[in-house]
C-alpha cells in the first residue's frame, strides 16, 4: 500500500487522565498510575515520552489530562510546551479527549498526522514498536484512513477489547496490513478462547493513527453534537475566555469512548472500508493490575517480587511492595501486598482486578483522604 506524500507534521497525543484505580493504594487522584514508577524505571508517562522521542519532537507532543493532574503532567513533560498539556474540566471518556486535542492540532497546523497513544502502557521491544508506529503514520496519510495497532493475544484475556481482522491489505514499510472486520467488546472466557484459537483476533491496545482532518470528518458524522460544541471553541484557542467556555461546554459532551463512537461506527458504515489494523508483537502490556506488574517483573513463575529488604520462608509467587519496612513472608503464596503510609492492600494475585472495587467503596463513603 502506498500513501500520498505531503508535508504533514506528525504529532503524538498522550491520553494521561486516567486514575488507575486498580493500582490503589499507590495510585491516587493526584498520583495516578501514569505518574508512578511502576516497573522500577521512570514513571509510566516519562517512559512513554522517551519511547517516542526519536519519532516526535517535544514541540509535537501533546497530553490530555485533567485539572487535578495537569500540574504534575507538566512537570513530568518539562520539554513539552505548557500549552500542549490540555486539562479536561470533567471526564467525558476518550472520544471527547481526543476531539479536544484534534481541534488544537487543527488550530496550530491546519492538518497533521495524529498518533493517539495511552500514557501508561509497557513496551518491551521498543525498536520494533517504533517501526510499526512509522508504518501506521505513513498509512494514515491517506485521507479517510483510520489505523489501529493490534496486539496478537498470548492468552484468552477477558479484560481487553478485541479487533477481528478481515482481508489482507498489503504492506506498509514492510509491515502487514489488514482491513478491520469488526471491533468486539470484552468477551467472556469461552469466547476469548475461541478468539485466540482462531488466529483472526488482536487485542485492542488503544493506539490509533489518522489525519486530523480524517478524525474531525468522522467526529462530525458520528458525534455531531460533540463536534459542533468543540468546534465553536476552536477559534478562541489560546485567547482569553477559552478556559471559561471549555468549562461550560465540556461537561455536557457525550460520555463515550473513541472505540465505540468512531472506530466501530466507521467499520460498520458502508462506503468507509478504510479502517486498518497493523499487528504489533512488541511485548505490550497495559499493566492493568498488580498481577500484571508481578508477571512483568518476575523472572520466573513462583519468584517473590519485592521492593525492599525481606525474608521469605516457604513463600512463593508473592508481590511485596513495602519499600520502607522489612517484610517477613512465611508460608504464603501468590499474594499481593502493597503498603503506603496510610493504607495496606492484601489480596490473592488472582483477585487483583478487584482492587478497583475498594476505590468504589471508598468513593461511596466519601473517604477522600484515601482517594
CORRASUL-V728061 format. One record per residue. N is the residue number from 1. RES is the residue in three letters. SS is DSSP state (~ for helix, > for strand, _ for the rest). D_CENTER is the distance of its C-alpha to the mean C-alpha in whole Angstrom. Layout:
# CORRASUL-V728061
n = [N | N]
res = [RES | RES]
ss = [SS | SS]
d_center = [D_CENTER | D_CENTER]
This chain:
# CORRASUL-V728061
n = [1 | 2 | 3 | 4 | 5 | 6 | 7 | 8 | 9 | 10 | 11 | 12 | 13 | 14 | 15 | 16 | 17 | 18 | 19 | 20 | 21 | 22 | 23 | 24 | 25 | 26 | 27 | 28 | 29 | 30 | 31 | 32 | 33 | 34 | 35 | 36 | 37 | 38 | 39 | 40 | 41 | 42 | 43 | 44 | 45 | 46 | 47 | 48 | 49 | 50 | 51 | 52 | 53 | 54 | 55 | 56 | 57 | 58 | 59 | 60 | 61 | 62 | 63 | 64 | 65 | 66 | 67 | 68 | 69 | 70 | 71 | 72 | 73 | 74 | 75 | 76 | 77 | 78 | 79 | 80 | 81 | 82 | 83 | 84 | 85 | 86 | 87 | 88 | 89 | 90 | 91 | 92 | 93 | 94 | 95 | 96 | 97 | 98 | 99 | 100 | 101 | 102 | 103 | 104 | 105 | 106 | 107 | 108 | 109 | 110 | 111 | 112 | 113 | 114 | 115 | 116 | 117 | 118 | 119 | 120 | 121 | 122 | 123 | 124 | 125 | 126 | 127 | 128 | 129 | 130 | 131 | 132 | 133 | 134 | 135 | 136 | 137 | 138 | 139 | 140 | 141 | 142 | 143 | 144 | 145 | 146 | 147 | 148 | 149 | 150 | 151 | 152 | 153 | 154 | 155 | 156 | 157 | 158 | 159 | 160 | 161 | 162 | 163 | 164 | 165 | 166 | 167 | 168 | 169 | 170 | 171 | 172 | 173 | 174 | 175 | 176 | 177 | 178 | 179 | 180 | 181 | 182 | 183 | 184 | 185 | 186 | 187 | 188 | 189 | 190 | 191 | 192 | 193 | 194 | 195 | 196 | 197 | 198 | 199 | 200 | 201 | 202 | 203 | 204 | 205 | 206 | 207 | 208 | 209 | 210 | 211 | 212 | 213 | 214 | 215 | 216 | 217 | 218 | 219 | 220 | 221 | 222 | 223 | 224 | 225 | 226 | 227 | 228 | 229 | 230 | 231 | 232 | 233 | 234 | 235 | 236 | 237 | 238 | 239 | 240 | 241 | 242 | 243 | 244 | 245 | 246 | 247 | 248 | 249 | 250 | 251 | 252 | 253 | 254 | 255 | 256 | 257 | 258 | 259 | 260 | 261 | 262 | 263 | 264 | 265 | 266 | 267 | 268 | 269 | 270 | 271 | 272 | 273 | 274 | 275 | 276 | 277 | 278 | 279 | 280 | 281 | 282 | 283 | 284 | 285 | 286 | 287 | 288 | 289 | 290 | 291 | 292 | 293 | 294 | 295 | 296 | 297 | 298 | 299 | 300 | 301 | 302 | 303 | 304 | 305 | 306 | 307 | 308 | 309 | 310 | 311 | 312 | 313 | 314 | 315 | 316 | 317 | 318 | 319 | 320 | 321 | 322 | 323 | 324 | 325 | 326 | 327 | 328 | 329 | 330 | 331 | 332 | 333 | 334 | 335 | 336 | 337 | 338 | 339 | 340 | 341 | 342 | 343 | 344 | 345 | 346 | 347 | 348 | 349 | 350 | 351 | 352 | 353 | 354 | 355 | 356 | 357 | 358 | 359 | 360 | 361 | 362 | 363 | 364 | 365 | 366 | 367 | 368 | 369 | 370 | 371]
res = [UNK | UNK | UNK | UNK | UNK | UNK | UNK | UNK | UNK | UNK | UNK | UNK | UNK | UNK | UNK | UNK | UNK | UNK | UNK | UNK | UNK | UNK | UNK | UNK | UNK | UNK | UNK | UNK | UNK | UNK | UNK | UNK | UNK | UNK | UNK | UNK | UNK | UNK | UNK | UNK | UNK | UNK | UNK | UNK | UNK | UNK | UNK | UNK | UNK | UNK | UNK | UNK | UNK | UNK | UNK | UNK | UNK | UNK | UNK | UNK | UNK | UNK | UNK | UNK | UNK | UNK | UNK | UNK | UNK | UNK | UNK | UNK | UNK | UNK | UNK | UNK | UNK | UNK | UNK | UNK | UNK | UNK | UNK | UNK | UNK | UNK | UNK | UNK | UNK | UNK | UNK | UNK | UNK | UNK | UNK | UNK | UNK | UNK | UNK | UNK | UNK | UNK | UNK | UNK | UNK | UNK | UNK | UNK | UNK | UNK | UNK | UNK | UNK | UNK | UNK | UNK | UNK | UNK | UNK | UNK | UNK | UNK | UNK | UNK | UNK | UNK | UNK | UNK | UNK | UNK | UNK | UNK | UNK | UNK | UNK | UNK | UNK | UNK | UNK | UNK | UNK | UNK | UNK | UNK | UNK | UNK | UNK | UNK | UNK | UNK | UNK | UNK | UNK | UNK | UNK | UNK | UNK | UNK | UNK | UNK | UNK | UNK | UNK | UNK | UNK | UNK | UNK | UNK | UNK | UNK | UNK | UNK | UNK | UNK | UNK | UNK | UNK | UNK | UNK | UNK | UNK | UNK | UNK | UNK | UNK | UNK | UNK | UNK | UNK | UNK | UNK | UNK | UNK | UNK | UNK | UNK | UNK | UNK | UNK | UNK | UNK | UNK | UNK | UNK | UNK | UNK | UNK | UNK | UNK | UNK | UNK | UNK | UNK | UNK | UNK | UNK | UNK | UNK | UNK | UNK | UNK | UNK | UNK | UNK | UNK | UNK | UNK | UNK | UNK | UNK | UNK | UNK | UNK | UNK | UNK | UNK | UNK | UNK | UNK | UNK | UNK | UNK | UNK | UNK | UNK | UNK | UNK | UNK | UNK | UNK | UNK | UNK | UNK | UNK | UNK | UNK | UNK | UNK | UNK | UNK | UNK | UNK | UNK | UNK | UNK | UNK | UNK | UNK | UNK | UNK | UNK | UNK | UNK | UNK | UNK | UNK | UNK | UNK | UNK | UNK | UNK | UNK | UNK | UNK | UNK | UNK | UNK | UNK | UNK | UNK | UNK | UNK | UNK | UNK | UNK | UNK | UNK | UNK | UNK | UNK | UNK | UNK | UNK | UNK | UNK | UNK | UNK | UNK | UNK | UNK | UNK | UNK | UNK | UNK | UNK | UNK | UNK | UNK | UNK | UNK | UNK | UNK | UNK | UNK | UNK | UNK | UNK | UNK | UNK | UNK | UNK | UNK | UNK | UNK | UNK | UNK | UNK | UNK | UNK | UNK | UNK | UNK | UNK | UNK | UNK | UNK | UNK | UNK | UNK | UNK | UNK | UNK | UNK | UNK | UNK | UNK | UNK | UNK | UNK | UNK | UNK | UNK | UNK | UNK | UNK | UNK | UNK | UNK | UNK | UNK | UNK]
ss = [_ | _ | _ | _ | _ | _ | _ | _ | _ | > | > | > | > | > | > | _ | _ | _ | _ | _ | ~ | ~ | ~ | _ | _ | _ | _ | _ | _ | _ | _ | _ | ~ | ~ | ~ | _ | _ | _ | _ | _ | _ | _ | _ | ~ | ~ | ~ | ~ | ~ | ~ | ~ | ~ | ~ | _ | _ | _ | _ | _ | ~ | ~ | ~ | > | > | > | > | > | > | _ | _ | _ | ~ | ~ | ~ | ~ | ~ | ~ | ~ | _ | _ | _ | _ | _ | ~ | ~ | ~ | > | > | > | > | _ | _ | _ | _ | ~ | ~ | ~ | ~ | ~ | ~ | ~ | ~ | ~ | ~ | ~ | ~ | ~ | ~ | ~ | ~ | ~ | _ | _ | _ | > | > | > | > | > | > | _ | _ | _ | > | > | _ | _ | ~ | ~ | ~ | ~ | ~ | ~ | ~ | ~ | ~ | ~ | ~ | ~ | ~ | ~ | ~ | _ | _ | _ | _ | _ | > | > | > | > | > | > | > | _ | _ | _ | _ | _ | _ | _ | _ | _ | > | > | > | > | > | > | > | > | > | > | > | _ | _ | > | > | > | > | > | > | > | > | > | > | _ | _ | _ | _ | ~ | ~ | ~ | ~ | ~ | ~ | ~ | ~ | ~ | ~ | _ | _ | > | > | > | > | > | > | > | > | > | > | > | ~ | ~ | ~ | ~ | ~ | ~ | ~ | ~ | ~ | ~ | ~ | _ | ~ | ~ | ~ | ~ | ~ | ~ | ~ | ~ | ~ | ~ | ~ | _ | _ | _ | _ | _ | _ | _ | ~ | ~ | ~ | ~ | ~ | ~ | ~ | ~ | ~ | ~ | ~ | _ | _ | _ | _ | _ | ~ | ~ | ~ | ~ | ~ | ~ | ~ | ~ | ~ | ~ | ~ | _ | _ | _ | _ | _ | _ | > | > | > | > | > | _ | _ | _ | _ | > | > | _ | _ | _ | _ | ~ | ~ | ~ | ~ | ~ | ~ | ~ | ~ | _ | _ | _ | _ | _ | _ | _ | > | > | _ | _ | _ | > | > | > | > | _ | _ | > | _ | _ | > | > | > | _ | _ | _ | _ | _ | > | > | > | > | _ | _ | > | _ | > | > | > | > | > | > | _ | _ | > | > | > | > | > | > | ~ | ~ | ~ | ~ | ~ | ~ | ~ | ~ | ~ | ~ | ~ | ~ | ~ | ~ | ~ | ~ | _ | _ | _ | ~ | ~ | ~ | _]
d_center = [27 | 28 | 27 | 29 | 29 | 28 | 28 | 24 | 22 | 19 | 16 | 12 | 10 | 8 | 6 | 8 | 10 | 9 | 12 | 11 | 14 | 15 | 15 | 18 | 21 | 19 | 16 | 18 | 17 | 18 | 16 | 13 | 11 | 10 | 13 | 15 | 16 | 15 | 16 | 19 | 18 | 17 | 14 | 11 | 11 | 14 | 13 | 10 | 13 | 16 | 14 | 14 | 17 | 20 | 18 | 18 | 20 | 19 | 21 | 18 | 15 | 14 | 12 | 11 | 12 | 15 | 18 | 18 | 16 | 17 | 20 | 18 | 15 | 18 | 20 | 17 | 17 | 21 | 21 | 19 | 21 | 21 | 21 | 18 | 16 | 16 | 16 | 16 | 19 | 18 | 15 | 15 | 12 | 10 | 13 | 15 | 12 | 12 | 16 | 16 | 15 | 17 | 20 | 20 | 19 | 22 | 24 | 24 | 24 | 26 | 23 | 21 | 18 | 15 | 12 | 8 | 6 | 2 | 5 | 6 | 6 | 10 | 12 | 16 | 17 | 16 | 19 | 19 | 15 | 16 | 19 | 17 | 15 | 18 | 19 | 17 | 18 | 21 | 21 | 19 | 22 | 24 | 24 | 23 | 21 | 17 | 15 | 13 | 12 | 13 | 13 | 17 | 17 | 19 | 20 | 20 | 17 | 17 | 14 | 12 | 13 | 15 | 16 | 20 | 21 | 24 | 27 | 26 | 26 | 27 | 25 | 24 | 24 | 26 | 22 | 23 | 22 | 22 | 22 | 20 | 22 | 20 | 17 | 17 | 17 | 16 | 19 | 22 | 23 | 26 | 24 | 21 | 24 | 25 | 22 | 22 | 26 | 26 | 24 | 23 | 19 | 16 | 13 | 10 | 7 | 6 | 7 | 10 | 13 | 16 | 19 | 19 | 22 | 21 | 18 | 20 | 23 | 21 | 20 | 24 | 24 | 22 | 21 | 25 | 25 | 21 | 22 | 26 | 25 | 22 | 25 | 28 | 26 | 25 | 29 | 29 | 25 | 27 | 30 | 31 | 30 | 27 | 25 | 28 | 27 | 24 | 24 | 27 | 25 | 21 | 22 | 23 | 21 | 20 | 17 | 15 | 12 | 12 | 12 | 15 | 17 | 16 | 15 | 18 | 20 | 21 | 21 | 24 | 26 | 29 | 29 | 25 | 25 | 23 | 19 | 19 | 17 | 17 | 17 | 15 | 17 | 15 | 15 | 11 | 10 | 7 | 10 | 10 | 14 | 17 | 18 | 15 | 16 | 20 | 19 | 18 | 20 | 23 | 26 | 27 | 27 | 29 | 29 | 28 | 25 | 26 | 26 | 29 | 33 | 34 | 36 | 35 | 38 | 38 | 34 | 31 | 28 | 27 | 24 | 26 | 24 | 27 | 28 | 31 | 33 | 34 | 33 | 36 | 35 | 37 | 37 | 34 | 31 | 27 | 27 | 24 | 26 | 24 | 26 | 25 | 28 | 28 | 27 | 27 | 25 | 27 | 26 | 26 | 23 | 23 | 22 | 19 | 17 | 20 | 19 | 17 | 21 | 22 | 20 | 21 | 25 | 25 | 24 | 26 | 29 | 28 | 28 | 26 | 27 | 25 | 22]
